Amino acid sequence: MESVLEYFPLILYILGAVLLVILIILGIQLIKTVNKTNVILEDAYNKTRSLNGIFNAIDSITDILSSVSDSIVGNLTTIIGKVFHRKRKVKEESENDE
């Protein structure tokens, strides 16, 4: 029993050292992985920045098309409103004449 108590701390120290070495290796691998991920993300960010001009052009074109369609719809609405408004006035005048 006494020999077990002498060797038990030695075994724990060895296992602790092995665990420390394993954690250091895993930490180094994690740092390498994070660096590779940063390179990939930076490349993707640069590529999306180059596409910002295209997206801005598409946005301005859609704004122009939207304003043109709004003006066309507005003009058609006023024309249709005038046509139906005149018919009502004609009907009212013919009813008043009778």
N, C-alpha and C positions, 0 to 999 in steps of 0.2 A: 504494500500500500504506500509505503514511503517512497519507493522508486517512481510510482505513478505521479506523486506530487512533485517530484523533482523534474520529470520529463514533460509534464503537462504545460507549464509556462513556456518551455522551449518550443513545443509543438504550436502553441498559440502565437508565439512571435514569428515563427516560420510562416504559418498560414496568413498572418497579418501582412507580412512582407510580400508574399505572393499576391494577396489581394490588392495591395498598394501598387505593385507593378502592373497588374491587369488593369486597374483603374487609370493609371497613367497612359497605358497603350490605348485604351478606349478613348481617353480625352484627346490624344493626338489624332486618332482617326476621326473623331468628331470635328476637330478644328479643320482637318483637310476637307471633309465633306462640306462644311459650311463655306469654306473658301471656293470650292467648285460651284456650289449653289449660287454664291454671290456673283461669280463670273457669268453664269448662265442668265441670272436675273438682270445683270447690267446690260448684257447683249440684247435681251428682249426689250428692255427699256429703251435702248438706243434705236432699235428697229421701230418701235411704236412712235417714238419722237419723229422719225423720218416720215411717218404716215400722217402726222398731224396736219400737214398742208393739204393733203387730199381730203381729209375729213372736214377741214374748214371750207374747202371749195364746195364740197357736197352740201354742207350746211347752208352756205350762201345761195347756192342754186335752189335748194328747197325753199328757202325764205322768199326768193324772187317768184318761184312758181306759186307759192301760197298766196302772195300778194296779188299776183295776176289773176288767179282763180277767184280770190275774194272780190276783186273789182268786177270781173265778168259776172259773177253771181249777183253782186249788188246791182249792176246795170240791168240784168235780166229781170230781177225782182221789181225794179222801178218801172220797167217797160210793161211787165205783166200787170203791175198794180195800176198803171195809168189806163191800160186797155179795159180792165174790169171796172175801174172807177168811171170811165166814160159811159159804159153801158148802163150803169146805175143812173147816171144823170139823164141819159136819154129816156130811160123808163120813167123816171120821176116827171120829166117834162111832158111826156105823152099822157101820163095819168092826170097831170094838172090841166092839160088842154081839154080833156073830156069833161 
